[in-house]
Amino acid sequence: MAAFDTTRTTYASAGIANRITSLVSASVAALVAWNDARVTRNALSALSDRELEDIGLCRGDIDSVAEGSMLS
């Protein structure tokens, strides 16, 4: 007697769903990082030169601090 398997796997659709989910997650993470940098840049830009000097920064350091590329 021969047997015929009629079950279907959905590996391809699960892979596509995972890729779409990871793309959306990466997009949301990039948006959150951009907004955090924007808020930080605006807050530091609102400080006076004296206040920036008090925390060890100058106006030229604001972008580096906002992007998180400045080492402590």
N, CA, C, O and CB atoms as a CASP TS submission, in Angstrom:
PFRMAT TS
TARGET T0000
AUTHOR 0000-0000-0000
METHOD Language model
MODEL 1
PARENT N/A
ATOM      1  N   MET     1       0.837  -1.161   0.000  1.00  0.00           N
ATOM      2  CA  MET     1       0.000   0.000   0.000  1.00  0.00           C
ATOM      3  C   MET     1       0.893   1.238   0.000  1.00  0.00           C
ATOM      4  O   MET     1       1.871   1.296   0.745  1.00  0.00           O
ATOM      5  CB  MET     1      -0.958  -0.010   1.208  1.00  0.00           C
ATOM      6  N   ALA     2       0.573   2.196  -0.803  1.00  0.00           N
ATOM      7  CA  ALA     2       1.345   3.418  -0.914  1.00  0.00           C
ATOM      8  C   ALA     2       0.722   4.489  -0.027  1.00  0.00           C
ATOM      9  O   ALA     2      -0.493   4.542   0.159  1.00  0.00           O
ATOM     10  CB  ALA     2       1.419   3.893  -2.382  1.00  0.00           C
ATOM     11  N   ALA     3       1.569   5.317   0.502  1.00  0.00           N
ATOM     12  CA  ALA     3       1.096   6.413   1.346  1.00  0.00           C
ATOM     13  C   ALA     3       1.418   7.728   0.642  1.00  0.00           C
ATOM     14  O   ALA     3       2.473   7.882   0.027  1.00  0.00           O
ATOM     15  CB  ALA     3       1.750   6.359   2.775  1.00  0.00           C
ATOM     16  N   PHE     4       0.518   8.638   0.745  1.00  0.00           N
ATOM     17  CA  PHE     4       0.701   9.939   0.121  1.00  0.00           C
ATOM     18  C   PHE     4       0.582  10.998   1.206  1.00  0.00           C
ATOM     19  O   PHE     4      -0.454  11.120   1.860  1.00  0.00           O
ATOM     20  CB  PHE     4      -0.337  10.179  -1.023  1.00  0.00           C
ATOM     21  N   ASP     5       1.650  11.759   1.388  1.00  0.00           N
ATOM     22  CA  ASP     5       1.679  12.785   2.433  1.00  0.00           C
ATOM     23  C   ASP     5       1.034  14.063   1.903  1.00  0.00           C
ATOM     24  O   ASP     5       1.490  14.628   0.909  1.00  0.00           O
ATOM     25  CB  ASP     5       3.139  13.060   2.907  1.00  0.00           C
ATOM     26  N   THR     6      -0.011  14.507   2.558  1.00  0.00           N
ATOM     27  CA  THR     6      -0.713  15.716   2.113  1.00  0.00           C
ATOM     28  C   THR     6      -0.478  16.908   3.017  1.00  0.00           C
ATOM     29  O   THR     6      -1.103  17.953   2.837  1.00  0.00           O
ATOM     30  CB  THR     6      -2.185  15.448   2.026  1.00  0.00           C
ATOM     31  N   THR     7       0.408  16.772   3.979  1.00  0.00           N
ATOM     32  CA  THR     7       0.683  17.916   4.860  1.00  0.00           C
ATOM     33  C   THR     7       1.593  18.889   4.126  1.00  0.00           C
ATOM     34  O   THR     7       2.469  18.484   3.361  1.00  0.00           O
ATOM     35  CB  THR     7       1.336  17.455   6.208  1.00  0.00           C
ATOM     36  N   ARG     8       1.381  20.151   4.364  1.00  0.00           N
ATOM     37  CA  ARG     8       2.190  21.188   3.719  1.00  0.00           C
ATOM     38  C   ARG     8       2.921  21.987   4.781  1.00  0.00           C
ATOM     39  O   ARG     8       2.364  22.322   5.826  1.00  0.00           O
ATOM     40  CB  ARG     8       1.313  22.119   2.844  1.00  0.00           C
ATOM     41  N   THR     9       4.126  22.272   4.503  1.00  0.00           N
ATOM     42  CA  THR     9       4.902  23.103   5.414  1.00  0.00           C
ATOM     43  C   THR     9       4.841  24.545   4.950  1.00  0.00           C
ATOM     44  O   THR     9       4.652  24.820   3.765  1.00  0.00           O
ATOM     45  CB  THR     9       6.367  22.617   5.500  1.00  0.00           C
ATOM     46  N   THR    10       5.001  25.452   5.880  1.00  0.00           N
ATOM     47  CA  THR    10       4.946  26.878   5.551  1.00  0.00           C
ATOM     48  C   THR    10       6.285  27.535   5.850  1.00  0.00           C
ATOM     49  O   THR    10       6.324  28.655   6.360  1.00  0.00           O
ATOM     50  CB  THR    10       3.817  27.580   6.335  1.00  0.00           C
ATOM     51  N   TYR    11       7.356  26.868   5.547  1.00  0.00           N
ATOM     52  CA  TYR    11       8.674  27.427   5.850  1.00  0.00           C
ATOM     53  C   TYR    11       8.912  28.733   5.108  1.00  0.00           C
ATOM     54  O   TYR    11       9.434  29.683   5.692  1.00  0.00           O
ATOM     55  CB  TYR    11       9.766  26.427   5.498  1.00  0.00           C
ATOM     56  N   ALA    12       8.551  28.801   3.867  1.00  0.00           N
ATOM     57  CA  ALA    12       8.808  30.015   3.091  1.00  0.00           C
ATOM     58  C   ALA    12       8.015  31.200   3.640  1.00  0.00           C
ATOM     59  O   ALA    12       8.557  32.300   3.756  1.00  0.00           O
ATOM     60  CB  ALA    12       8.459  29.788   1.614  1.00  0.00           C
ATOM     61  N   SER    13       6.757  30.997   3.976  1.00  0.00           N
ATOM     62  CA  SER    13       5.968  32.119   4.479  1.00  0.00           C
ATOM     63  C   SER    13       6.433  32.550   5.862  1.00  0.00           C
ATOM     64  O   SER    13       6.361  33.733   6.195  1.00  0.00           O
ATOM     65  CB  SER    13       4.489  31.750   4.521  1.00  0.00           C
ATOM     66  N   ALA    14       6.911  31.608   6.674  1.00  0.00           N
ATOM     67  CA  ALA    14       7.437  31.973   7.992  1.00  0.00           C
ATOM     68  C   ALA    14       8.719  32.783   7.833  1.00  0.00           C
ATOM     69  O   ALA    14       8.957  33.720   8.595  1.00  0.00           O
ATOM     70  CB  ALA    14       7.698  30.708   8.852  1.00  0.00           C
ATOM     71  N   GLY    15       9.535  32.438   6.864  1.00  0.00           N
ATOM     72  CA  GLY    15      10.762  33.189   6.612  1.00  0.00           C
ATOM     73  C   GLY    15      10.473  34.610   6.176  1.00  0.00           C
ATOM     74  O   GLY    15      11.149  35.545   6.606  1.00  0.00           O
ATOM     75  N   ILE    16       9.481  34.777   5.330  1.00  0.00           N
ATOM     76  CA  ILE    16       9.107  36.109   4.863  1.00  0.00           C
ATOM     77  C   ILE    16       8.542  36.929   6.026  1.00  0.00           C
ATOM     78  O   ILE    16       8.857  38.110   6.171  1.00  0.00           O
ATOM     79  CB  ILE    16       8.074  36.017   3.710  1.00  0.00           C
ATOM     80  N   ALA    17       7.718  36.302   6.839  1.00  0.00           N
ATOM     81  CA  ALA    17       7.149  37.008   7.997  1.00  0.00           C
ATOM     82  C   ALA    17       8.255  37.448   8.953  1.00  0.00           C
ATOM     83  O   ALA    17       8.200  38.555   9.490  1.00  0.00           O
ATOM     84  CB  ALA    17       6.132  36.109   8.738  1.00  0.00           C
ATOM     85  N   ASN    18       9.247  36.604   9.171  1.00  0.00           N
ATOM     86  CA  ASN    18      10.364  36.972  10.053  1.00  0.00           C
ATOM     87  C   ASN    18      11.165  38.128   9.466  1.00  0.00           C
ATOM     88  O   ASN    18      11.591  39.021  10.199  1.00  0.00           O
ATOM     89  CB  ASN    18      11.286  35.763  10.290  1.00  0.00           C
ATOM     90  N   ARG    19      11.371  38.118   8.163  1.00  0.00           N
ATOM     91  CA  ARG    19      12.116  39.207   7.532  1.00  0.00           C
ATOM     92  C   ARG    19      11.347  40.519   7.614  1.00  0.00           C
ATOM     93  O   ARG    19      11.937  41.572   7.855  1.00  0.00           O
ATOM     94  CB  ARG    19      12.422  38.869   6.072  1.00  0.00           C
ATOM     95  N   ILE    20      10.047  40.461   7.416  1.00  0.00           N
ATOM     96  CA  ILE    20       9.236  41.678   7.512  1.00  0.00           C
ATOM     97  C   ILE    20       9.246  42.197   8.942  1.00  0.00           C
ATOM     98  O   ILE    20       9.376  43.401   9.167  1.00  0.00           O
ATOM     99  CB  ILE    20       7.784  41.412   7.045  1.00  0.00           C
ATOM    100  N   THR    21       9.109  41.293   9.914  1.00  0.00           N
ATOM    101  CA  THR    21       9.133  41.691  11.326  1.00  0.00           C
ATOM    102  C   THR    21      10.470  42.310  11.693  1.00  0.00           C
ATOM    103  O   THR    21      10.508  43.318  12.398  1.00  0.00           O
ATOM    104  CB  THR    21       8.847  40.486  12.230  1.00  0.00           C
ATOM    105  N   SER    22      11.562  41.730  11.233  1.00  0.00           N
ATOM    106  CA  SER    22      12.870  42.288  11.560  1.00  0.00           C
ATOM    107  C   SER    22      13.088  43.634  10.869  1.00  0.00           C
ATOM    108  O   SER    22      13.738  44.517  11.429  1.00  0.00           O
ATOM    109  CB  SER    22      13.977  41.309  11.164  1.00  0.00           C
ATOM    110  N   LEU    23      12.555  43.797   9.667  1.00  0.00           N
ATOM    111  CA  LEU    23      12.654  45.075   8.969  1.00  0.00           C
ATOM    112  C   LEU    23      11.883  46.158   9.722  1.00  0.00           C
ATOM    113  O   LEU    23      12.374  47.276   9.881  1.00  0.00           O
ATOM    114  CB  LEU    23      12.125  44.945   7.528  1.00  0.00           C
ATOM    115  N   VAL    24      10.692  45.832  10.179  1.00  0.00           N
ATOM    116  CA  VAL    24       9.889  46.797  10.941  1.00  0.00           C
ATOM    117  C   VAL    24      10.588  47.124  12.262  1.00  0.00           C
ATOM    118  O   VAL    24      10.636  48.285  12.669  1.00  0.00           O
ATOM    119  CB  VAL    24       8.458  46.240  11.207  1.00  0.00           C
ATOM    120  N   SER    25      11.126  46.108  12.926  1.00  0.00           N
ATOM    121  CA  SER    25      11.830  46.334  14.195  1.00  0.00           C
ATOM    122  C   SER    25      13.049  47.224  14.002  1.00  0.00           C
ATOM    123  O   SER    25      13.299  48.125  14.803  1.00  0.00           O
ATOM    124  CB  SER    25      12.255  44.999  14.814  1.00  0.00           C
ATOM    125  N   ALA    26      13.801  46.976  12.948  1.00  0.00           N
ATOM    126  CA  ALA    26      14.984  47.793  12.672  1.00  0.00           C
ATOM    127  C   ALA    26      14.582  49.228  12.344  1.00  0.00           C
ATOM    128  O   ALA    26      15.266  50.171  12.743  1.00  0.00           O
ATOM    129  CB  ALA    26      15.798  47.190  11.512  1.00  0.00           C
ATOM    130  N   SER    27      13.488  49.396  11.625  1.00  0.00           N
ATOM    131  CA  SER    27      13.014  50.741  11.287  1.00  0.00           C
ATOM    132  C   SER    27      12.577  51.503  12.534  1.00  0.00           C
ATOM    133  O   SER    27      12.883  52.686  12.683  1.00  0.00           O
ATOM    134  CB  SER    27      11.854  50.663  10.288  1.00  0.00           C
ATOM    135  N   VAL    28      11.869  50.832  13.418  1.00  0.00           N
ATOM    136  CA  VAL    28      11.426  51.467  14.664  1.00  0.00           C
ATOM    137  C   VAL    28      12.634  51.832  15.522  1.00  0.00           C
ATOM    138  O   VAL    28      12.676  52.913  16.109  1.00  0.00           O
ATOM    139  CB  VAL    28      10.469  50.531  15.449  1.00  0.00           C
ATOM    140  N   ALA    29      13.616  50.934  15.599  1.00  0.00           N
ATOM    141  CA  ALA    29      14.820  51.209  16.391  1.00  0.00           C
ATOM    142  C   ALA    29      15.580  52.402  15.828  1.00  0.00           C
ATOM    143  O   ALA    29      16.083  53.227  16.590  1.00  0.00           O
ATOM    144  CB  ALA    29      15.735  49.973  16.430  1.00  0.00           C
ATOM    145  N   ALA    30      15.669  52.506  14.510  1.00  0.00           N
ATOM    146  CA  ALA    30      16.351  53.642  13.893  1.00  0.00           C
ATOM    147  C   ALA    30      15.600  54.944  14.171  1.00  0.00           C
ATOM    148  O   ALA    30      16.220  55.979  14.416  1.00  0.00           O
ATOM    149  CB  ALA    30      16.491  53.424  12.377  1.00  0.00           C
ATOM    150  N   LEU    31      14.287  54.895  14.134  1.00  0.00           N
ATOM    151  CA  LEU    31      13.471  56.078  14.420  1.00  0.00           C
ATOM    152  C   LEU    31      13.646  56.514  15.875  1.00  0.00           C
ATOM    153  O   LEU    31      13.754  57.710  16.150  1.00  0.00           O
ATOM    154  CB  LEU    31      11.983  55.793  14.124  1.00  0.00           C
ATOM    155  N   VAL    32      13.673  55.582  16.788  1.00  0.00           N
ATOM    156  CA  VAL    32      13.858  55.900  18.212  1.00  0.00           C
ATOM    157  C   VAL    32      15.244  56.508  18.440  1.00  0.00           C
ATOM    158  O   VAL    32      15.377  57.488  19.172  1.00  0.00           O
ATOM    159  CB  VAL    32      13.676  54.625  19.090  1.00  0.00           C
ATOM    160  N   ALA    33      16.273  55.932  17.819  1.00  0.00           N
ATOM    161  CA  ALA    33      17.635  56.463  17.968  1.00  0.00           C
ATOM    162  C   ALA    33      17.739  57.875  17.402  1.00  0.00           C
ATOM    163  O   ALA    33      18.375  58.743  18.000  1.00  0.00           O
ATOM    164  CB  ALA    33      18.650  55.542  17.270  1.00  0.00           C
ATOM    165  N   TRP    34      17.111  58.105  16.244  1.00  0.00           N
ATOM    166  CA  TRP    34      17.121  59.437  15.643  1.00  0.00           C
ATOM    167  C   TRP    34      16.438  60.454  16.567  1.00  0.00           C
ATOM    168  O   TRP    34      16.935  61.565  16.752  1.00  0.00           O
ATOM    169  CB  TRP    34      16.422  59.411  14.266  1.00  0.00           C
ATOM    170  N   ASN    35      15.303  60.065  17.139  1.00  0.00           N
ATOM    171  CA  ASN    35      14.576  60.984  18.023  1.00  0.00           C
ATOM    172  C   ASN    35      15.372  61.269  19.292  1.00  0.00           C
ATOM    173  O   ASN    35      15.398  62.409  19.758  1.00  0.00           O
ATOM    174  CB  ASN    35      13.199  60.405  18.385  1.00  0.00           C
ATOM    175  N   ASP    36      16.016  60.262  19.855  1.00  0.00           N
ATOM    176  CA  ASP    36      16.846  60.487  21.047  1.00  0.00           C
ATOM    177  C   ASP    36      17.974  61.464  20.746  1.00  0.00           C
ATOM    178  O   ASP    36      18.259  62.354  21.548  1.00  0.00           O
ATOM    179  CB  ASP    36      17.425  59.157  21.563  1.00  0.00           C
ATOM    180  N   ALA    37      18.615  61.300  19.596  1.00  0.00           N
ATOM    181  CA  ALA    37      19.701  62.211  19.214  1.00  0.00           C
ATOM    182  C   ALA    37      19.165  63.622  19.003  1.00  0.00           C
ATOM    183  O   ALA    37      19.822  64.594  19.375  1.00  0.00           O
ATOM    184  CB  ALA    37      20.405  61.712  17.932  1.00  0.00           C
ATOM    185  N   ARG    38      17.983  63.744  18.414  1.00  0.00           N
ATOM    186  CA  ARG    38      17.370  65.054  18.183  1.00  0.00           C
ATOM    187  C   ARG    38      17.067  65.760  19.500  1.00  0.00           C
ATOM    188  O   ARG    38      17.342  66.951  19.652  1.00  0.00           O
ATOM    189  CB  ARG    38      16.085  64.906  17.361  1.00  0.00           C
ATOM    190  N   VAL    39      16.500  65.021  20.449  1.00  0.00           N
ATOM    191  CA  VAL    39      16.161  65.601  21.755  1.00  0.00           C
ATOM    192  C   VAL    39      17.432  66.030  22.490  1.00  0.00           C
ATOM    193  O   VAL    39      17.475  67.108  23.081  1.00  0.00           O
ATOM    194  CB  VAL    39      15.361  64.586  22.614  1.00  0.00           C
ATOM    195  N   THR    40      18.454  65.192  22.451  1.00  0.00           N
ATOM    196  CA  THR    40      19.721  65.525  23.105  1.00  0.00           C
ATOM    197  C   THR    40      20.354  66.749  22.470  1.00  0.00           C
ATOM    198  O   THR    40      20.832  67.642  23.171  1.00  0.00           O
ATOM    199  CB  THR    40      20.688  64.343  23.038  1.00  0.00           C
ATOM    200  N   ARG    41      20.359  66.794  21.132  1.00  0.00           N
ATOM    201  CA  ARG    41      20.935  67.934  20.416  1.00  0.00           C
ATOM    202  C   ARG    41      20.191  69.226  20.772  1.00  0.00           C
ATOM    203  O   ARG    41      20.821  70.261  20.993  1.00  0.00           O
ATOM    204  CB  ARG    41      20.888  67.691  18.888  1.00  0.00           C
ATOM    205  N   ASN    42      18.883  69.172  20.827  1.00  0.00           N
ATOM    206  CA  ASN    42      18.102  70.368  21.165  1.00  0.00           C
ATOM    207  C   ASN    42      18.347  70.819  22.603  1.00  0.00           C
ATOM    208  O   ASN    42      18.453  72.016  22.871  1.00  0.00           O
ATOM    209  CB  ASN    42      16.613  70.100  20.956  1.00  0.00           C
ATOM    210  N   ALA    43      18.437  69.866  23.525  1.00  0.00           N
ATOM    211  CA  ALA    43      18.669  70.219  24.933  1.00  0.00           C
ATOM    212  C   ALA    43      20.049  70.849  25.114  1.00  0.00           C
ATOM    213  O   ALA    43      20.189  71.840  25.831  1.00  0.00           O
ATOM    214  CB  ALA    43      18.534  68.972  25.834  1.00  0.00           C
ATOM    215  N   LEU    44      21.063  70.281  24.470  1.00  0.00           N
ATOM    216  CA  LEU    44      22.408  70.843  24.610  1.00  0.00           C
ATOM    217  C   LEU    44      22.529  72.184  23.896  1.00  0.00           C
ATOM    218  O   LEU    44      23.239  73.074  24.365  1.00  0.00           O
ATOM    219  CB  LEU    44      23.450  69.868  24.065  1.00  0.00           C
ATOM    220  N   SER    45      21.855  72.333  22.786  1.00  0.00           N
ATOM    221  CA  SER    45      21.907  73.605  22.057  1.00  0.00           C
ATOM    222  C   SER    45      21.253  74.738  22.840  1.00  0.00           C
ATOM    223  O   SER    45      21.594  75.905  22.645  1.00  0.00           O
ATOM    224  CB  SER    45      21.228  73.461  20.701  1.00  0.00           C
ATOM    225  N   ALA    46      20.332  74.406  23.710  1.00  0.00           N
ATOM    226  CA  ALA    46      19.642  75.423  24.514  1.00  0.00           C
ATOM    227  C   ALA    46      20.515  75.938  25.658  1.00  0.00           C
ATOM    228  O   ALA    46      20.209  76.972  26.250  1.00  0.00           O
ATOM    229  CB  ALA    46      18.342  74.854  25.076  1.00  0.00           C
ATOM    230  N   LEU    47      21.592  75.231  25.971  1.00  0.00           N
ATOM    231  CA  LEU    47      22.468  75.665  27.057  1.00  0.00           C
ATOM    232  C   LEU    47      23.363  76.810  26.599  1.00  0.00           C
ATOM    233  O   LEU    47      23.674  76.944  25.416  1.00  0.00           O
ATOM    234  CB  LEU    47      23.323  74.493  27.562  1.00  0.00           C
ATOM    235  N   SER    48      23.765  77.627  27.558  1.00  0.00           N
ATOM    236  CA  SER    48      24.695  78.714  27.252  1.00  0.00           C
ATOM    237  C   SER    48      26.111  78.144  27.135  1.00  0.00           C
ATOM    238  O   SER    48      26.374  77.006  27.523  1.00  0.00           O
ATOM    239  CB  SER    48      24.633  79.828  28.346  1.00  0.00           C
ATOM    240  N   ASP    49      27.015  78.963  26.591  1.00  0.00           N
ATOM    241  CA  ASP    49      28.404  78.513  26.481  1.00  0.00           C
ATOM    242  C   ASP    49      28.993  78.219  27.858  1.00  0.00           C
ATOM    243  O   ASP    49      29.780  77.285  28.010  1.00  0.00           O
ATOM    244  CB  ASP    49      29.254  79.569  25.757  1.00  0.00           C
ATOM    245  N   ARG    50      28.622  78.999  28.842  1.00  0.00           N
ATOM    246  CA  ARG    50      29.111  78.803  30.209  1.00  0.00           C
ATOM    247  C   ARG    50      28.613  77.463  30.779  1.00  0.00           C
ATOM    248  O   ARG    50      29.369  76.729  31.415  1.00  0.00           O
ATOM    249  CB  ARG    50      28.655  79.976  31.115  1.00  0.00           C
ATOM    250  N   GLU    51      27.351  77.165  30.542  1.00  0.00           N
ATOM    251  CA  GLU    51      26.793  75.898  31.033  1.00  0.00           C
ATOM    252  C   GLU    51      27.439  74.707  30.335  1.00  0.00           C
ATOM    253  O   GLU    51      27.714  73.687  30.966  1.00  0.00           O
ATOM    254  CB  GLU    51      25.271  75.865  30.825  1.00  0.00           C
ATOM    255  N   LEU    52      27.680  74.835  29.042  1.00  0.00           N
ATOM    256  CA  LEU    52      28.370  73.765  28.323  1.00  0.00           C
ATOM    257  C   LEU    52      29.782  73.570  28.861  1.00  0.00           C
ATOM    258  O   LEU    52      30.246  72.440  29.013  1.00  0.00           O
ATOM    259  CB  LEU    52      28.416  74.070  26.822  1.00  0.00           C
ATOM    260  N   GLU    53      30.456  74.672  29.145  1.00  0.00           N
ATOM    261  CA  GLU    53      31.816  74.590  29.691  1.00  0.00           C
ATOM    262  C   GLU    53      31.803  73.915  31.065  1.00  0.00           C
ATOM    263  O   GLU    53      32.723  73.170  31.401  1.00  0.00           O
ATOM    264  CB  GLU    53      32.445  76.000  29.794  1.00  0.00           C
ATOM    265  N   ASP    54      30.773  74.172  31.846  1.00  0.00           N
ATOM    266  CA  ASP    54      30.657  73.550  33.168  1.00  0.00           C
ATOM    267  C   ASP    54      30.582  72.023  33.089  1.00  0.00           C
ATOM    268  O   ASP    54      31.048  71.329  33.993  1.00  0.00           O
ATOM    269  CB  ASP    54      29.426  74.085  33.885  1.00  0.00           C
ATOM    270  N   ILE    55      30.003  71.509  32.020  1.00  0.00           N
ATOM    271  CA  ILE    55      29.915  70.050  31.885  1.00  0.00           C
ATOM    272  C   ILE    55      31.005  69.490  30.969  1.00  0.00           C
ATOM    273  O   ILE    55      30.978  68.318  30.595  1.00  0.00           O
ATOM    274  CB  ILE    55      28.541  69.656  31.348  1.00  0.00           C
ATOM    275  N   GLY    56      31.962  70.350  30.617  1.00  0.00           N
ATOM    276  CA  GLY    56      33.119  69.896  29.855  1.00  0.00           C
ATOM    277  C   GLY    56      32.892  69.771  28.363  1.00  0.00           C
ATOM    278  O   GLY    56      33.539  68.957  27.704  1.00  0.00           O
ATOM    279  N   LEU    57      31.986  70.561  27.824  1.00  0.00           N
ATOM    280  CA  LEU    57      31.704  70.512  26.395  1.00  0.00           C
ATOM    281  C   LEU    57      31.841  71.889  25.772  1.00  0.00           C
ATOM    282  O   LEU    57      31.834  72.910  26.460  1.00  0.00           O
ATOM    283  CB  LEU    57      30.305  69.956  26.144  1.00  0.00           C
ATOM    284  N   CYS    58      31.964  71.893  24.456  1.00  0.00           N
ATOM    285  CA  CYS    58      31.870  73.133  23.702  1.00  0.00           C
ATOM    286  C   CYS    58      30.820  72.917  22.615  1.00  0.00           C
ATOM    287  O   CYS    58      30.362  71.792  22.416  1.00  0.00           O
ATOM    288  CB  CYS    58      33.265  73.553  23.091  1.00  0.00           C
ATOM    289  N   ARG    59      30.439  73.967  21.918  1.00  0.00           N
ATOM    290  CA  ARG    59      29.388  73.855  20.905  1.00  0.00           C
ATOM    291  C   ARG    59      29.729  72.818  19.837  1.00  0.00           C
ATOM    292  O   ARG    59      28.838  72.159  19.302  1.00  0.00           O
ATOM    293  CB  ARG    59      29.150  75.208  20.251  1.00  0.00           C
ATOM    294  N   GLY    60      31.006  72.673  19.530  1.00  0.00           N
ATOM    295  CA  GLY    60      31.424  71.714  18.515  1.00  0.00           C
ATOM    296  C   GLY    60      31.247  70.265  18.933  1.00  0.00           C
ATOM    297  O   GLY    60      31.268  69.373  18.085  1.00  0.00           O
ATOM    298  N   ASP    61      31.072  70.013  20.232  1.00  0.00           N
ATOM    299  CA  ASP    61      30.911  68.644  20.737  1.00  0.00           C
ATOM    300  C   ASP    61      29.462  68.161  20.711  1.00  0.00           C
ATOM    301  O   ASP    61      29.210  66.973  20.914  1.00  0.00           O
ATOM    302  CB  ASP    61      31.439  68.557  22.149  1.00  0.00           C
ATOM    303  N   ILE    62      28.525  69.038  20.471  1.00  0.00           N
ATOM    304  CA  ILE    62      27.106  68.694  20.591  1.00  0.00           C
ATOM    305  C   ILE    62      26.720  67.565  19.652  1.00  0.00           C
ATOM    306  O   ILE    62      26.052  66.623  20.077  1.00  0.00           O
ATOM    307  CB  ILE    62      26.242  69.912  20.310  1.00  0.00           C
ATOM    308  N   ASP    63      27.118  67.630  18.393  1.00  0.00           N
ATOM    309  CA  ASP    63      26.751  66.569  17.449  1.00  0.00           C
ATOM    310  C   ASP    63      27.362  65.234  17.853  1.00  0.00           C
ATOM    311  O   ASP    63      26.703  64.198  17.750  1.00  0.00           O
ATOM    312  CB  ASP    63      27.198  66.938  16.031  1.00  0.00           C
ATOM    313  N   SER    64      28.609  65.243  18.312  1.00  0.00           N
ATOM    314  CA  SER    64      29.247  63.997  18.735  1.00  0.00           C
ATOM    315  C   SER    64      28.535  63.379  19.924  1.00  0.00           C
ATOM    316  O   SER    64      28.345  62.164  19.974  1.00  0.00           O
ATOM    317  CB  SER    64      30.706  64.240  19.079  1.00  0.00           C
ATOM    318  N   VAL    65      28.145  64.195  20.867  1.00  0.00           N
ATOM    319  CA  VAL    65      27.443  63.700  22.048  1.00  0.00           C
ATOM    320  C   VAL    65      26.069  63.175  21.660  1.00  0.00           C
ATOM    321  O   VAL    65      25.650  62.120  22.137  1.00  0.00           O
ATOM    322  CB  VAL    65      27.313  64.806  23.111  1.00  0.00           C
ATOM    323  N   ALA    66      25.368  63.896  20.803  1.00  0.00           N
ATOM    324  CA  ALA    66      24.022  63.496  20.394  1.00  0.00           C
ATOM    325  C   ALA    66      24.026  62.164  19.641  1.00  0.00           C
ATOM    326  O   ALA    66      23.113  61.354  19.798  1.00  0.00           O
ATOM    327  CB  ALA    66      23.398  64.581  19.523  1.00  0.00           C
ATOM    328  N   GLU    67      25.043  61.946  18.835  1.00  0.00           N
ATOM    329  CA  GLU    67      25.131  60.691  18.080  1.00  0.00           C
ATOM    330  C   GLU    67      25.761  59.565  18.897  1.00  0.00           C
ATOM    331  O   GLU    67      25.796  58.415  18.458  1.00  0.00           O
ATOM    332  CB  GLU    67      25.933  60.905  16.808  1.00  0.00           C
ATOM    333  N   GLY    68      26.253  59.900  20.079  1.00  0.00           N
ATOM    334  CA  GLY    68      26.828  58.872  20.948  1.00  0.00           C
ATOM    335  C   GLY    68      28.225  58.436  20.544  1.00  0.00           C
ATOM    336  O   GLY    68      28.709  57.400  20.999  1.00  0.00           O
ATOM    337  N   SER    69      28.876  59.215  19.696  1.00  0.00           N
ATOM    338  CA  SER    69      30.205  58.822  19.228  1.00  0.00           C
ATOM    339  C   SER    69      31.332  59.409  20.077  1.00  0.00           C
ATOM    340  O   SER    69      32.505  59.135  19.824  1.00  0.00           O
ATOM    341  CB  SER    69      30.384  59.247  17.791  1.00  0.00           C
ATOM    342  N   MET    70      30.988  60.202  21.066  1.00  0.00           N
ATOM    343  CA  MET    70      32.009  60.807  21.918  1.00  0.00           C
ATOM    344  C   MET    70      32.310  59.870  23.085  1.00  0.00           C
ATOM    345  O   MET    70      31.404  59.454  23.808  1.00  0.00           O
ATOM    346  CB  MET    70      31.550  62.203  22.435  1.00  0.00           C
ATOM    347  N   LEU    71      33.575  59.546  23.260  1.00  0.00           N
ATOM    348  CA  LEU    71      33.987  58.671  24.358  1.00  0.00           C
ATOM    349  C   LEU    71      34.121  59.466  25.637  1.00  0.00           C
ATOM    350  O   LEU    71      34.443  60.653  25.612  1.00  0.00           O
ATOM    351  CB  LEU    71      35.309  57.966  24.032  1.00  0.00           C
ATOM    352  N   SER    72      33.870  58.801  26.763  1.00  0.00           N
ATOM    353  CA  SER    72      33.952  59.521  28.032  1.00  0.00           C
ATOM    354  C   SER    72      35.326  59.647  28.542  1.00  0.00           C
ATOM    355  O   SER    72      35.540  60.232  29.604  1.00  0.00           O
ATOM    356  CB  SER    72      33.135  58.871  29.048  1.00  0.00           C
TER
END
